[in-house]
Amino acid sequence: MHRSELGHLLRFGTVGVVGFLVDVGVLYAVAGCLGWYGARVVSFLSAATVTWLLNKRFSFSAGVRNLKGAASQTRYVSFVLGMLIGAMVNWLVYIGFVALVAMPGAAAAGVALGSLSGMYFNFFFCKKMRFFE
């Protein structure tokens, strides 16, 4: 891995930590209404939106920072759709962990494990698809 790519990965990972905090916060905020599985969909979309905005600003090149209106919205939609494979890995790890571990904090730990499992895929997918260039 080249030094510049390592820097991107570290910034991407830092943004991922913020996304994780949003993910868990929203998950617990809406779980009472939607249940743990339905709340996970809402929390993931919330975290994806936050990470899109932060990655756009901090993790990748300045090219996408200057996009406005429809061009930025198109990249955002493409980004979220592109993250569906990583999201499925994330979701499956989360569901498996929550189903196997019946204890307080299992949902947060499941989000953490799911997030880490999808992070590397998402990072390299973002680089390949050039969402942020």
Number of C-alpha atoms within 10 A of each C-alpha: 7 7 8 9 13 11 14 19 20 13 17 21 18 17 19 23 17 14 23 24 16 20 28 21 15 20 26 17 13 16 16 10 10 14 12 16 16 13 20 24 17 17 26 23 16 18 23 22 18 19 22 22 15 19 23 22 16 15 21 23 15 13 12 18 16 10 14 9 7 9 11 16 12 12 17 19 13 13 21 15 12 16 20 14 15 22 24 13 18 22 24 15 21 25 17 12 18 20 12 10 13 10 8 8 10 16 23 19 16 23 26 19 17 24 25 20 19 20 21 15 15 21 16 13 17 17 15 9 12 14 22 20 13
